[in-house]
Amino acid sequence: MSRVAKLVIVLFVAGGCLVFAAALAGGLMDDRAFTTAAGEAAH
């Protein structure tokens, strides 16, 4: 496999990890997730 192909794969995986981490952090920082309305919707 060429060096360019390996670089593209590494960048793609790293980008996916960054997107996942940003989505996780965004969800954890959302204050609406801790309201009583959210708790009632979960039941």
PQR file with spaces between the fields and no chain letter, atoms N, CA, C, O and H, PARSE charges and radii, in Angstrom:
ATOM       1  N    MET     1       0.853   -1.185    0.000 -0.4000 1.5000
ATOM       2  CA   MET     1       0.000    0.000    0.000 -0.0000 2.0000
ATOM       3  C    MET     1       0.895    1.243    0.000  0.5500 1.7000
ATOM       4  O    MET     1       1.913    1.296    0.690 -0.5500 1.4000
ATOM       5  N    SER     2       0.500    2.214   -0.770 -0.4000 1.5000
ATOM       6  CA   SER     2       1.330    3.409   -0.888 -0.0000 2.0000
ATOM       7  C    SER     2       1.248    4.272    0.363  0.5500 1.7000
ATOM       8  O    SER     2       0.334    4.146    1.178 -0.5500 1.4000
ATOM       9  H    SER     2      -0.327    2.172   -1.331  0.4000 1.0000
ATOM      10  N    ARG     3       2.217    5.137    0.482 -0.4000 1.5000
ATOM      11  CA   ARG     3       2.275    6.026    1.640 -0.0000 2.0000
ATOM      12  C    ARG     3       1.073    6.977    1.653  0.5500 1.7000
ATOM      13  O    ARG     3       0.549    7.305    2.718 -0.5500 1.4000
ATOM      14  H    ARG     3       2.959    5.239   -0.180  0.4000 1.0000
ATOM      15  N    VAL     4       0.644    7.414    0.480 -0.4000 1.5000
ATOM      16  CA   VAL     4      -0.495    8.324    0.391 -0.0000 2.0000
ATOM      17  C    VAL     4      -1.771    7.626    0.851  0.5500 1.7000
ATOM      18  O    VAL     4      -2.585    8.230    1.550 -0.5500 1.4000
ATOM      19  H    VAL     4       1.070    7.148   -0.385  0.4000 1.0000
ATOM      20  N    ALA     5      -1.956    6.368    0.472 -0.4000 1.5000
ATOM      21  CA   ALA     5      -3.149    5.626    0.868 -0.0000 2.0000
ATOM      22  C    ALA     5      -3.187    5.444    2.385  0.5500 1.7000
ATOM      23  O    ALA     5      -4.245    5.573    3.002 -0.5500 1.4000
ATOM      24  H    ALA     5      -1.295    5.877   -0.095  0.4000 1.0000
ATOM      25  N    LYS     6      -2.051    5.149    2.978 -0.4000 1.5000
ATOM      26  CA   LYS     6      -1.988    4.997    4.431 -0.0000 2.0000
ATOM      27  C    LYS     6      -2.319    6.313    5.124  0.5500 1.7000
ATOM      28  O    LYS     6      -3.013    6.326    6.140 -0.5500 1.4000
ATOM      29  H    LYS     6      -1.191    5.043    2.477  0.4000 1.0000
ATOM      30  N    LEU     7      -1.821    7.423    4.575 -0.4000 1.5000
ATOM      31  CA   LEU     7      -2.093    8.733    5.151 -0.0000 2.0000
ATOM      32  C    LEU     7      -3.586    9.063    5.080  0.5500 1.7000
ATOM      33  O    LEU     7      -4.152    9.598    6.033 -0.5500 1.4000
ATOM      34  H    LEU     7      -1.257    7.413    3.750  0.4000 1.0000
ATOM      35  N    VAL     8      -4.215    8.745    3.956 -0.4000 1.5000
ATOM      36  CA   VAL     8      -5.640    9.003    3.796 -0.0000 2.0000
ATOM      37  C    VAL     8      -6.442    8.189    4.801  0.5500 1.7000
ATOM      38  O    VAL     8      -7.393    8.707    5.385 -0.5500 1.4000
ATOM      39  H    VAL     8      -3.755    8.310    3.182  0.4000 1.0000
ATOM      40  N    ILE     9      -6.085    6.940    5.014 -0.4000 1.5000
ATOM      41  CA   ILE     9      -6.790    6.087    5.969 -0.0000 2.0000
ATOM      42  C    ILE     9      -6.624    6.618    7.386  0.5500 1.7000
ATOM      43  O    ILE     9      -7.591    6.667    8.146 -0.5500 1.4000
ATOM      44  H    ILE     9      -5.312    6.519    4.540  0.4000 1.0000
ATOM      45  N    VAL    10      -5.421    7.012    7.744 -0.4000 1.5000
ATOM      46  CA   VAL    10      -5.166    7.542    9.084 -0.0000 2.0000
ATOM      47  C    VAL    10      -5.956    8.829    9.310  0.5500 1.7000
ATOM      48  O    VAL    10      -6.537    9.019   10.379 -0.5500 1.4000
ATOM      49  H    VAL    10      -4.635    6.971    7.126  0.4000 1.0000
ATOM      50  N    LEU    11      -5.980    9.712    8.314 -0.4000 1.5000
ATOM      51  CA   LEU    11      -6.735   10.957    8.444 -0.0000 2.0000
ATOM      52  C    LEU    11      -8.231   10.690    8.549  0.5500 1.7000
ATOM      53  O    LEU    11      -8.927   11.366    9.307 -0.5500 1.4000
ATOM      54  H    LEU    11      -5.508    9.557    7.446  0.4000 1.0000
ATOM      55  N    PHE    12      -8.731    9.714    7.799 -0.4000 1.5000
ATOM      56  CA   PHE    12     -10.145    9.379    7.847 -0.0000 2.0000
ATOM      57  C    PHE    12     -10.534    8.841    9.224  0.5500 1.7000
ATOM      58  O    PHE    12     -11.562    9.235    9.774 -0.5500 1.4000
ATOM      59  H    PHE    12      -8.166    9.165    7.183  0.4000 1.0000
ATOM      60  N    VAL    13      -9.733    7.960    9.774 -0.4000 1.5000
ATOM      61  CA   VAL    13     -10.011    7.395   11.100 -0.0000 2.0000
ATOM      62  C    VAL    13      -9.915    8.481   12.174  0.5500 1.7000
ATOM      63  O    VAL    13     -10.757    8.549   13.069 -0.5500 1.4000
ATOM      64  H    VAL    13      -8.897    7.640    9.327  0.4000 1.0000
ATOM      65  N    ALA    14      -8.892    9.324   12.082 -0.4000 1.5000
ATOM      66  CA   ALA    14      -8.729   10.401   13.056 -0.0000 2.0000
ATOM      67  C    ALA    14      -9.905   11.377   12.970  0.5500 1.7000
ATOM      68  O    ALA    14     -10.403   11.845   13.994 -0.5500 1.4000
ATOM      69  H    ALA    14      -8.208    9.269   11.355  0.4000 1.0000
ATOM      70  N    GLY    15     -10.342   11.680   11.759 -0.4000 1.5000
ATOM      71  CA   GLY    15     -11.493   12.566   11.586 -0.0000 2.0000
ATOM      72  C    GLY    15     -12.753   11.961   12.174  0.5500 1.7000
ATOM      73  O    GLY    15     -13.546   12.664   12.800 -0.5500 1.4000
ATOM      74  H    GLY    15      -9.937   11.300   10.927  0.4000 1.0000
ATOM      75  N    GLY    16     -12.946   10.668   11.980 -0.4000 1.5000
ATOM      76  CA   GLY    16     -14.100    9.989   12.551 -0.0000 2.0000
ATOM      77  C    GLY    16     -14.078   10.035   14.072  0.5500 1.7000
ATOM      78  O    GLY    16     -15.114   10.225   14.709 -0.5500 1.4000
ATOM      79  H    GLY    16     -12.301   10.097   11.472  0.4000 1.0000
ATOM      80  N    CYS    17     -12.913    9.862   14.644 -0.4000 1.5000
ATOM      81  CA   CYS    17     -12.793    9.931   16.107 -0.0000 2.0000
ATOM      82  C    CYS    17     -13.111   11.337   16.612  0.5500 1.7000
ATOM      83  O    CYS    17     -13.757   11.497   17.648 -0.5500 1.4000
ATOM      84  H    CYS    17     -12.071    9.707   14.127  0.4000 1.0000
ATOM      85  N    LEU    18     -12.660   12.346   15.886 -0.4000 1.5000
ATOM      86  CA   LEU    18     -12.940   13.722   16.293 -0.0000 2.0000
ATOM      87  C    LEU    18     -14.428   14.029   16.213  0.5500 1.7000
ATOM      88  O    LEU    18     -14.973   14.684   17.102 -0.5500 1.4000
ATOM      89  H    LEU    18     -12.135   12.217   15.045  0.4000 1.0000
ATOM      90  N    VAL    19     -15.089   13.566   15.163 -0.4000 1.5000
ATOM      91  CA   VAL    19     -16.528   13.792   15.022 -0.0000 2.0000
ATOM      92  C    VAL    19     -17.284   13.090   16.143  0.5500 1.7000
ATOM      93  O    VAL    19     -18.212   13.657   16.721 -0.5500 1.4000
ATOM      94  H    VAL    19     -14.647   13.034   14.441  0.4000 1.0000
ATOM      95  N    PHE    20     -16.890   11.858   16.450 -0.4000 1.5000
ATOM      96  CA   PHE    20     -17.538   11.113   17.526 -0.0000 2.0000
ATOM      97  C    PHE    20     -17.333   11.801   18.869  0.5500 1.7000
ATOM      98  O    PHE    20     -18.271   11.919   19.658 -0.5500 1.4000
ATOM      99  H    PHE    20     -16.137   11.397   15.980  0.4000 1.0000
ATOM     100  N    ALA    21     -16.120   12.252   19.131 -0.4000 1.5000
ATOM     101  CA   ALA    21     -15.833   12.927   20.398 -0.0000 2.0000
ATOM     102  C    ALA    21     -16.608   14.238   20.503  0.5500 1.7000
ATOM     103  O    ALA    21     -17.105   14.578   21.577 -0.5500 1.4000
ATOM     104  H    ALA    21     -15.358   12.157   18.490  0.4000 1.0000
ATOM     105  N    ALA    22     -16.714   14.971   19.405 -0.4000 1.5000
ATOM     106  CA   ALA    22     -17.462   16.234   19.418 -0.0000 2.0000
ATOM     107  C    ALA    22     -18.944   15.981   19.661  0.5500 1.7000
ATOM     108  O    ALA    22     -19.586   16.721   20.406 -0.5500 1.4000
ATOM     109  H    ALA    22     -16.310   14.694   18.532  0.4000 1.0000
ATOM     110  N    ALA    23     -19.488   14.948   19.040 -0.4000 1.5000
ATOM     111  CA   ALA    23     -20.901   14.627   19.242 -0.0000 2.0000
ATOM     112  C    ALA    23     -21.153   14.185   20.684  0.5500 1.7000
ATOM     113  O    ALA    23     -22.159   14.558   21.286 -0.5500 1.4000
ATOM     114  H    ALA    23     -18.967   14.346   18.434  0.4000 1.0000
ATOM     115  N    LEU    24     -20.245   13.398   21.226 -0.4000 1.5000
ATOM     116  CA   LEU    24     -20.390   12.938   22.606 -0.0000 2.0000
ATOM     117  C    LEU    24     -20.304   14.111   23.570  0.5500 1.7000
ATOM     118  O    LEU    24     -21.115   14.218   24.490 -0.5500 1.4000
ATOM     119  H    LEU    24     -19.427   13.094   20.736  0.4000 1.0000
ATOM     120  N    ALA    25     -19.337   14.983   23.371 -0.4000 1.5000
ATOM     121  CA   ALA    25     -19.186   16.153   24.240 -0.0000 2.0000
ATOM     122  C    ALA    25     -20.384   17.077   24.097  0.5500 1.7000
ATOM     123  O    ALA    25     -20.847   17.635   25.092 -0.5500 1.4000
ATOM     124  H    ALA    25     -18.678   14.896   22.624  0.4000 1.0000
ATOM     125  N    GLY    26     -20.891   17.251   22.902 -0.4000 1.5000
ATOM     126  CA   GLY    26     -22.051   18.099   22.686 -0.0000 2.0000
ATOM     127  C    GLY    26     -23.279   17.557   23.390  0.5500 1.7000
ATOM     128  O    GLY    26     -24.064   18.320   23.953 -0.5500 1.4000
ATOM     129  H    GLY    26     -20.516   16.797   22.093  0.4000 1.0000
ATOM     130  N    GLY    27     -23.451   16.247   23.363 -0.4000 1.5000
ATOM     131  CA   GLY    27     -24.589   15.638   24.038 -0.0000 2.0000
ATOM     132  C    GLY    27     -24.476   15.725   25.548  0.5500 1.7000
ATOM     133  O    GLY    27     -25.475   15.911   26.243 -0.5500 1.4000
ATOM     134  H    GLY    27     -22.813   15.627   22.906  0.4000 1.0000
ATOM     135  N    LEU    28     -23.269   15.592   26.051 -0.4000 1.5000
ATOM     136  CA   LEU    28     -23.082   15.648   27.501 -0.0000 2.0000
ATOM     137  C    LEU    28     -23.210   17.070   28.030  0.5500 1.7000
ATOM     138  O    LEU    28     -23.544   17.276   29.197 -0.5500 1.4000
ATOM     139  H    LEU    28     -22.457   15.441   25.486  0.4000 1.0000
ATOM     140  N    MET    29     -22.944   18.054   27.168 -0.4000 1.5000
ATOM     141  CA   MET    29     -23.017   19.445   27.600 -0.0000 2.0000
ATOM     142  C    MET    29     -24.415   20.029   27.411  0.5500 1.7000
ATOM     143  O    MET    29     -24.652   21.180   27.777 -0.5500 1.4000
ATOM     144  H    MET    29     -22.673   17.886   26.220  0.4000 1.0000
ATOM     145  N    ASP    30     -25.339   19.262   26.849 -0.4000 1.5000
ATOM     146  CA   ASP    30     -26.683   19.757   26.583 -0.0000 2.0000
ATOM     147  C    ASP    30     -27.491   19.732   27.878  0.5500 1.7000
ATOM     148  O    ASP    30     -27.800   18.661   28.399 -0.5500 1.4000
ATOM     149  H    ASP    30     -25.147   18.327   26.552  0.4000 1.0000
ATOM     150  N    ASP    31     -27.829   20.902   28.391 -0.4000 1.5000
ATOM     151  CA   ASP    31     -28.559   20.985   29.663 -0.0000 2.0000
ATOM     152  C    ASP    31     -29.954   20.386   29.570  0.5500 1.7000
ATOM     153  O    ASP    31     -30.507   19.947   30.578 -0.5500 1.4000
ATOM     154  H    ASP    31     -27.578   21.773   27.967  0.4000 1.0000
ATOM     155  N    ARG    32     -30.527   20.362   28.374 -0.4000 1.5000
ATOM     156  CA   ARG    32     -31.869   19.806   28.221 -0.0000 2.0000
ATOM     157  C    ARG    32     -31.902   18.310   28.551  0.5500 1.7000
ATOM     158  O    ARG    32     -32.964   17.772   28.861 -0.5500 1.4000
ATOM     159  H    ARG    32     -30.077   20.718   27.555  0.4000 1.0000
ATOM     160  N    ALA    33     -30.763   17.644   28.488 -0.4000 1.5000
ATOM     161  CA   ALA    33     -30.717   16.214   28.767 -0.0000 2.0000
ATOM     162  C    ALA    33     -30.957   15.925   30.247  0.5500 1.7000
ATOM     163  O    ALA    33     -31.259   14.791   30.619 -0.5500 1.4000
ATOM     164  H    ALA    33     -29.900   18.082   28.236  0.4000 1.0000
ATOM     165  N    PHE    34     -30.825   16.941   31.085 -0.4000 1.5000
ATOM     166  CA   PHE    34     -30.949   16.732   32.525 -0.0000 2.0000
ATOM     167  C    PHE    34     -32.214   17.341   33.115  0.5500 1.7000
ATOM     168  O    PHE    34     -32.338   17.471   34.333 -0.5500 1.4000
ATOM     169  H    PHE    34     -30.580   17.862   30.783  0.4000 1.0000
ATOM     170  N    THR    35     -33.146   17.710   32.254 -0.4000 1.5000
ATOM     171  CA   THR    35     -34.404   18.289   32.746 -0.0000 2.0000
ATOM     172  C    THR    35     -35.407   17.188   33.059  0.5500 1.7000
ATOM     173  O    THR    35     -35.218   16.039   32.659 -0.5500 1.4000
ATOM     174  H    THR    35     -33.046   17.604   31.264  0.4000 1.0000
ATOM     175  N    THR    36     -36.463   17.532   33.769 -0.4000 1.5000
ATOM     176  CA   THR    36     -37.488   16.539   34.102 -0.0000 2.0000
ATOM     177  C    THR    36     -38.234   16.104   32.856  0.5500 1.7000
ATOM     178  O    THR    36     -38.701   14.967   32.790 -0.5500 1.4000
ATOM     179  H    THR    36     -36.616   18.465   34.094  0.4000 1.0000
ATOM     180  N    ALA    37     -38.360   16.981   31.862 -0.4000 1.5000
ATOM     181  CA   ALA    37     -39.037   16.619   30.622 -0.0000 2.0000
ATOM     182  C    ALA    37     -38.286   15.506   29.907  0.5500 1.7000
ATOM     183  O    ALA    37     -38.902   14.603   29.341 -0.5500 1.4000
ATOM     184  H    ALA    37     -37.980   17.904   31.916  0.4000 1.0000
ATOM     185  N    ALA    38     -36.979   15.565   29.928 -0.4000 1.5000
ATOM     186  CA   ALA    38     -36.184   14.526   29.292 -0.0000 2.0000
ATOM     187  C    ALA    38     -36.326   13.210   30.052  0.5500 1.7000
ATOM     188  O    ALA    38     -36.361   12.136   29.451 -0.5500 1.4000
ATOM     189  H    ALA    38     -36.478   16.299   30.388  0.4000 1.0000
ATOM     190  N    GLY    39     -36.407   13.301   31.371 -0.4000 1.5000
ATOM     191  CA   GLY    39     -36.572   12.101   32.183 -0.0000 2.0000
ATOM     192  C    GLY    39     -37.915   11.438   31.935  0.5500 1.7000
ATOM     193  O    GLY    39     -38.006   10.211   31.889 -0.5500 1.4000
ATOM     194  H    GLY    39     -36.379   14.173   31.860  0.4000 1.0000
ATOM     195  N    GLU    40     -38.966   12.248   31.775 -0.4000 1.5000
ATOM     196  CA   GLU    40     -40.295   11.700   31.499 -0.0000 2.0000
ATOM     197  C    GLU    40     -40.356   11.096   30.102  0.5500 1.7000
ATOM     198  O    GLU    40     -41.036   10.092   29.893 -0.5500 1.4000
ATOM     199  H    GLU    40     -38.892   13.244   31.812  0.4000 1.0000
ATOM     200  N    ALA    41     -39.663   11.690   29.156 -0.4000 1.5000
ATOM     201  CA   ALA    41     -39.677   11.176   27.780 -0.0000 2.0000
ATOM     202  C    ALA    41     -38.964    9.834   27.706  0.5500 1.7000
ATOM     203  O    ALA    41     -39.259    9.027   26.824 -0.5500 1.4000
ATOM     204  H    ALA    41     -39.111   12.506   29.327  0.4000 1.0000
ATOM     205  N    ALA    42     -38.044    9.588   28.604 -0.4000 1.5000
ATOM     206  CA   ALA    42     -37.281    8.339   28.588 -0.0000 2.0000
ATOM     207  C    ALA    42     -38.116    7.168   29.097  0.5500 1.7000
ATOM     208  O    ALA    42     -37.783    6.017   28.812 -0.5500 1.4000
ATOM     209  H    ALA    42     -37.805   10.244   29.319  0.4000 1.0000
ATOM     210  N    HIS    43     -39.170    7.423   29.827 -0.4000 1.5000
ATOM     211  CA   HIS    43     -39.979    6.338   30.398 -0.0000 2.0000
ATOM     212  C    HIS    43     -41.010    5.811   29.432  0.5500 1.7000
ATOM     213  O    HIS    43     -41.763    4.898   29.771 -0.5500 1.4000
ATOM     214  H    HIS    43     -39.440    8.357   30.058  0.4000 1.0000
